[in-house]
Amino acid sequence: MAHRGKVGFCLLALIFMIGASGCKGGASERPLFNPLYADQLAHEALIESKQIPGYGWRVSADDSFNPPAAFYPAGPVCDPTRSLVTLSADGLIGHSQRMLELPNPPYVGVGATVRLEILVYDRATKPAQLVTAYRDAVHNGSLVDCLSTLINAERLLSTTDLKPSAKAPTNGAAVAFDRHFASANGTPTTRHDEVFAWQQSNVAVLLNVSTPLFPFTPALSATLSKEVLKLA
């Protein structure tokens, strides 16, 4: 059960692409991140806990990547998402990930989280195709179906699709949903998730903001999403 929860958070994060910080660029221009220093630049672009609104944020994981095989336990419902993860590895020359958490142990086991993943590609690869694939997965519902199965699957009661509180940069993909599930003590609880994916030049970014609705509020989730996107 713990394994599934971890896999789910890794997948949610799978959708971040932050390193494209305000630099202008396009597929026909020179790479946003120099391929010679791709991995170094991907790690330098990760956000720090002090950059996120609020007090008490901490880094809970770095470079906790998720292999395609991690989705096999969920069965066929995650086949499309597993294919996306496999696709994301083609031409990949730089890769970084960071999970940040605002703990709240008196109320929930996992507090508010922000997960960012940065992928840098070689000159021959077009990461825009990856973002298009993510957008398709958002529109046809396969991404949320997989997430719902992976994350707290044994306690999940239902999911509710919602409108994201912000738009993904550069015509990227965005999805928002609530997960309603029974907590460890059996009391129903809800988490709100917003996932964003976008691409600029040879960089792709996956971003997820997840908050429990109690003691946090929907307004906090919206604020976090908007503020973290400003850092991109």
Secondary structure, 3 states (H helix, E strand, C coil): CHHHHHHHHHHHHCCEECCCCCCCCCCCCCCCCCHHHHHHHHHHCCCCHHHCCCCCCEEEEECCCCCHHHHHHHHHHHHHHHHHHHHHCCCEEEEEEEEEEECCCCCCCCCEEEEEEEEEECCCCCHHHHHHHHHHHHHHCHHHHHHHHHCCCCCEEEEEEECCCCCCHHHCEEEEEEEEEECCCCCEEEEEEEEEEEEECCEEEEEEEEEECCCCCHHHHHHHHHHHHHCC
